[in-house]
Amino acid sequence: MAGFVTELRAAGIPVSLTENLDAVEALRHIPLGDRDAVKYALAATMVKNDAHWKVFETVFDVYFAYRGAEYRLGHNPEDDEGEELVRDLLGAPEGDAGGGMEALSAEQLAELLYRALQEGDRAMLAAVARAAVLRYAGMEPGRPVGGTYYLYRTLRQLDLDAVLARLLGESGGEVPDGDLDDRLRREEYEARIEALRKQVEAEIRRRLVDDRGAEAVARAVRKPLPEDIEFMHASREELVALRKAIAPLTRKLAVRLARKRRHGRRGPLDFRRTVRESLSYGGVPAEPVFKPPRPAKPEIVVVADISGSVAAFARFTLQLVYSISSQFSRVRAFVFIDGIDEVTDYFKGTEDISAAIHRINTEADVIWVDGHSDYGHAFETFWERWGRQIDTRTTVLLLGDARNNYHASQSWVLGELARRARHLYWLNPEPRSYWDTGDSIVGQYALHCDGVYECRNLKQLERFVEQLG
C-alpha cells in the first residue's frame, strides 16, 4: 500500500493522508481474496476525478498483480471452475498450465482465440492471452522496457482485424448491411476484442512485475494525466483524452469564475481608509472600507497561430475560452498563419464548438504567401484592419510559439495594442527553456506584454484562465 500510494502521487493523482487512511480502513471490511473488491474499494477512497481512472487502474495492476505461486492462468486463483475449463481447453495436466500453453501450435492458438471471442468466455480469453504472450511476445528477463513493444509483437501476430472479419462473415450472412442487429453484433465482437487486448496487456505487465519488481515497472509504464499532457507532443490517443477532459474543466472554471465575480462585487479592501476609520474604534477595524468595484466582465480578443504543431494548443484554448464565454462581455477570435482572418461568426449559433473549430481549419483565410508562420505580417494586417477597435475594455490574448521563420517581427504593433488595450497577454505552448532559441522571437514581443505565460498543458491553461476572469 505504501508503494502504491507513492506511485499514485508520482503519477499526479492527489492522495491525501486522510484518504490513505480511509483506503486502509476500507480494506478491513472487504474480502481481500476478491481482487475486484480491493480495486474498487481503493478507487472509492482515492480517485476523485474520472479522468484519473485509467492511471489508477494501471498502477493498481502493477502493485496488485497475480504473481508467484498464487498466479494461475491470468485470472482469479479462487475461480476453480474457470481453471478446470482452461486446463481442459489447453490440454494441460492439473497443476501445470504452462506446459499445455507451450505445446499449442499457431493454428491451435488461432482457433482457440476464435472460439473464445465467438463464445465470449472470459476464462478462455484469459487463457488465450497468456498463451499468446508466452508464444509471441518474446519477453527477455531483465530488459528495461515498459511492455509496449511486447504488446505490439503479440497483437501483430494475433491479427485481430482478420479475426473480427471472420467473426462477422460467419455470423452476419443473413442480415443486410446497416441493419441494427448487424451493428450490435459488430459492437459486441469489438468489445470482446478490446477485452482480449486488456488481458494481453495485463499478462505482459504481470510478467514484467515478476521479473523486475513493481516499482521499476510502475516507473516504466507511467503516463501523464490528461491535464498534464503537453499540447505540442500529444499522441492521437492523448488528444482524445484531452477532448474528454476539456468539458468538465470548462464547467468547473465557469462556476469558479462566477463565484469569484459574485464575491468581488464590493471591490478589494481599501487598507488605508480602513485603518483611518478604525481610529474612532480604538484601532479596531470594525467597519472595513472597500474600493469601488472594477468592471466585472472583460472583453476578450483571441489572436491564435494555427500552424503546425501549435494548432492543437490553439484549438483547446479557443474551445476553453468560448465554452466559458458567458463570463466575458464579448469574445472575438482571429486566427493566422502568414495571413489572418476573423472567425468569430463561426462560433455563433452552434452548441458544438468542435464543429466551429473544424470550420476554422477548413474555411479560414489564413494563407498569404506560402503557408509558413509570419507573425509580423499577421500582426501588421490585424492592426490595419481591426486595431482601432481595441479599447480599454479589451483584454488581448496572443497564442503561439513566436517562431517567425526569420521574418520581420513588427513588434511595434504589440506596443500600439498594449497602449490601447486593458491587458495584453501572450500564451506560449513551448517550454520556457526553448524561448528565444532558433527562430523564436518571443522575447521581442514580451517587451510589450503585461505577461508571457508558459501554457503547455490543460493545468497551466486552467490557471491562466482563472486569473483572467
N, C-alpha and C positions, 0 to 999 in steps of 0.2 A: 504493500500500500504506500509506503514512504516513497519508493522509487516511482510508482505510478503517478502520484500527486506531483512529484518534482518534474516529471516529464510533461504532464499536462500544463504546468505553469511555463515550462520552457517552450512549449508549442504555442503559447499565447492565450490559453484558456484560464481566466482568473478563478482560482480556487482559494477561498479564504480559510483561515484556521478553523473557524466555526463550521464551515461546510465540510472540511476534512473530518472533524469530529462527528458531525452528523452522519457522514458516509460510513464511518467505522461502527457507529451505533446501529445504523440500518442493517449492517451485516449480521448483527446478533439476532435479528428477527426473521431471517430467511434461511432456507436450506442451502448451505454452502456447496453442496454437491450439484446444485442446479445452476449451471453456468449462466443461463439467460437471466435467472432471477438476480444473480450477483451483478450482472451487467446493468440491468435496468434500475436496480436499487442505487448503484453508484451514480448512474446518469441522473436519476431524480434528485440527487442531493448536490451534484456538481455542475451540471450543464444548464445554463440559463438562456442560451441562445441557440435556436435551431441550426444556424449556420456553423456552429461548433460541433455538431453531432458527428460528422464524418471523421474529424480529427480525434475526437474522444473514442470512437469505435476502433480506429486504427491502433491507438495507444493501448486500449483495453486488450485487443487481440494479441498484442506483443507481450504485455505483462501477465496476462492470464491465459496463455496458450496451453493446450494439452501437450504434454511432453513427458519424456521419460517412461517409466514403467506403466504409468496410468493411461498413456496415449494409445488408442486403438482406432485405426481406420478413419481418423479425421472427424469423428462425431462423439457425442456424449458417451463416456465409458459405461454409464449405467443403462444405456439402451441395449439390453441384451438381445432383444428381438431383432433390432437392426443389425447387430454384429453377426448374428447367425445368418441373416439373409445375405449380407455382403460376403461372408465366407463361402456360402453355397455358390454365389454367382462367380466368385473368383476361383473356386476350386481349391481353396486353401484349407489345410487341416486346422482343427480348433486350436487356438492359442498361437497360431503362426500365420498371420495375414500376409506378411511381406513376401513369402515365397510364392504364393498364388499370384500376386501382382506382378512380380518379376517374370513369371512364366508366361504372362499374356503376350500374344503376338500383336502387331499393329492392327491387323484385321479384327482380332477378337476385341481389342480395346475400342475400336471404332464402332463395332456392333453393340458393345455394352453401353457406350455413350449414347447411341441412337435409342436403345431401349429405355435408358434412364430418362432421357428427355421426352420420349413419347409417353411414358407412363407417369412422369413427374414424381418419381420415387426419390425422396431426399436421401435416404441411406445409400441408395445405389449411386446417386450423384456424388456423394462424399467419397465413395469407393473409387469411382472413375477419376475424381480429382486427384486422389492420392496416387493412383496407378499412372496417370498422365504425367504428374510431376516426377515420379520415380523413373519413368521411361524417357521423357523428352527434355526435362529442364537441364540436365547435365550439371547439377549443383556441385561445386568444388568446396570442400571443407576449408575454412579459414580465409576464403576470398572476401575482401571488404566491399561487398556490393549491397544495394538496398533491395534487390529482388526483382526490379523492373525488367532486367534483361532475361532472367529466368522465366518470368511471366510471359514475355513476348515469345520466347522459344517454345514454350508449352502450347500457347494458344495458336501459334502459327501451324504447328503440327496437327492440332485437333481440327483445324479448318472448319470453324463453327458456322461460317456462312454457307458452306456446302451442305452441312448437316441440316441447317434450317430450311434450305431449298428442298432437300429430300423429305423432310417432315411435312412441309406444305404441299409438295407434289403428291404425296401418297394419301394425305388426309383430306384435301380440299378439291378433289376432282369433280365432284358432283355439284359444287357450289360456285355460282358465277362470280367473276372478278368484281370486287367492290361491294359484295354482299356483306351485311353486318356480321353474320356468322363467320365469314372468312376473315374479316378484320379482327374479330375477337380471338379466333384461333391463332392468328399470327401473333397477336399481343401476348397470348398465353405462352406460346413457344419462346418468344423473345424474353419473357420474364424468367423462364426456366434456364435459358442460356445465360442470362445475367447472373442467376443464382450459381450456376456452374463456375462462371468466371470468378465470383467471390470465393467459392470453395477452393479453387486453384490458388488464388492469391493468399488465402488464409493458410493453406497447406505449405506453400513456399515460406511464408512468414514463420510458421511453427518450426520448420526445419532450420531456418536461419537462427532462431532463438536457441534451439538445441545446440547449435554449433558455436554461436558467438556470444550468447547471453542477451538478456532483454535490453540492457542499457545501450549496447552497441547497435542493435537492430533499430531501437527507437530513434536514435540519432540519424541513422541512415534513411529511414522512411519518413522522417518528419517533414510535413508540408505546411506552408503558411495558411493561416486562417484567411477567409475571404477579404476581411478588412485590411490584411497585411500584404495582399498580392500586389505587386508592382504593375501599374498600368502598361508600361512600355515593354514588359517582358512576360506578360501573361500568355499562357497557352490557350488553346481553344476551350479546353475543359475549365480552366480557371476563369476565362471570360464568362462562361455560363454561370459559374458560381458568383461572379461579381454582379451579373444581371439579377440574380435571385436576391442578392444582399442589398441592392440599391433601394428596393421598395420599402422594406421595413425601416431602413435608415432614414428615408425621406419622411416617413410618418413620425418617427421619433424626433427628428430635427424640427419639424413643423410645430409639434407640441411644445418642445423646449423653447423655441423662439417666441411662440405666443405667450408662454408663461413669463419669459424674460421681459417681454414688452409690457405685459399686464402689471408686473411688479415694479416696473420702472416709470409708471405714469407721473410720479411726483418729481422725477429727475434725481440726480445724485445729491448726496448730503453736502450742504454748504458749511464746511467746518468752521470757518472764521466767524460767520454770523451766528452759528450755534453756540460757540464759545462766548461771544459777546452777549447773547441773550441769557446765557446761563449765569451771568454775574448777578442778576436780580434774584436768583435762587441759591445764592451762596456757592456758585461754581458747579451746581448740579445741572446737567443738560436735560432739564425736564421737558423742554419743547424744542425738539430738533428742527432746524430750518433747512429746507431743500431748495436747490437751484431750479429755475424753470425747466420743464422737460424739453428735450430736443425733439425735432420732428421724428415721428415714430417709424415710418416706413420709407426706406430709401428707394430711389430708382436705380435699377441695375442695368448696365450695358456690358454685355459679354462679347469680347473680340477674341476668337479662337482660331489657332492654327490647326487645320485638319489634315495636314500632310503626313504621310509615312507613319512612323511608329507613335507619334503623339496623337493620332486620330482617336485611339481608344480613350486616352485621357480626356480629350475634348468631348467625346461622346458622353462619358459618365458625368463630367462636370455640367454640361448643358442639361442632361437629364435630371441631375440633382437640383440645379437652380430652378428649372421650370416646374419640378414637382412641388417645390415649396414657394411658388411664385405668389401665393396668396399672402405671404409675409412681407412682400415688397409692393410698393405702389405701382410699379411698372417694370417689366423685363423686356429688354431688346437684345437680339442676338445677331452677331456678324461673324462670318467665317471667311478664312482666306488661305491661300497657298502663296501664289505670287500676285493674284488678283483677289478682290474682296467683294462680298455680296451680303446684303441683309437678308436674314432668314426668319425674322420674327413671325411673319404670317404663316410659316409652316407649322407653328405650334398652336395656331388659333383654330378653334372648332374641332380639336381632336383630343380624345382622352388617352390614346395610345401614343406616348411620347416616342416610343421606339419607331413608330411609323414616320414621325416627323424627322427623326434622325436619319432614317433611310432616305427620305426625300432630299435631305441636305446632301447626302453622299452622292446622289444621282442627278439632282437638278440644279444645285447651287452653281453660280457662275464664278468660279474661283481660279480659273486658269487665265493668265495674261500672256505669257510667252511660252515657257517650256514646262510648267507644272512643278518647278523646284522652288522651295521656300524663298521668298524675298520679302522679309519683314519691312524693309524700308519703303518699297513701292506700295505695299498693302497699307501701311500706316499713313503714308502721304495721301493716298486715294481716300482713305477714311476721313482724314482731316478736311480735304477739299469738299467732300460730298455731305458729311454728317457732323463735322467737328463743331460747327456753330450751334448745334442742338444740345451740346453738353453744357450743363449749368451746375450751380452749387448744390442742387438736389441729387446729382448723379454720382453714383459710385461705378467706376470703370474697372472691369476685370479683364486682364490680358492673359491668355492661356497659350503656352508654348515653351519650347526649349531654347528659343532665341538662336538657333543655328541658322545663320543667314546666308550660307553658301558664298561668303566673302563679298556680298553686295553692300552697297551703301546703307548705313544703319538708319539715317533720317531720324535720329533720336530727338531732334528739336520738336518733332510732333508730340512726343510724350511730355516735353516741357510745356507746350501750349495746352495740352489736355489737363495736366496737373494744375495749371493756373485757373482753369475754368471749372474743373470737377470738384466735388466734395472730397472724394478719395480716389486714388489710382493705385491698384494692386496688380502685381504680376505673380502668377502661379506657374511654377516650373516642375514638370514631372521627372526631371533628371536628378540624380544625387547631387548634392551641393558640391562635392569634390570634382564633378565634371564641368561645373560652370566656368566660363571663360577659358575653355580649352578648345583647341581646333578652331572651328568657325563659330563657336558660341560667343555672343557679344552681350550676354545678359547684364554684365557689369555696366556697359554704356547706358542701357535702359534703366538700370536700377537707380541711377543718379536722380531720376525724375519721379520715382515711385514712392508712395508712402510706405510700401513694404513689398519685399520679394520673398515668396514662400515656396519651400520645397513641398510639393504635393505628389508623392509617388504612389500613394495608395488611398483607399477609402477612409482610413483612420485619420490621416493628415488632412484630407479634404473636408471631412466632417468637422474637425477642429476649426478650420478656417471659416467655413460657412456659419458655424455657430457664433464666431466672433463678428462676422459680417452683419448678422442680424441685430 
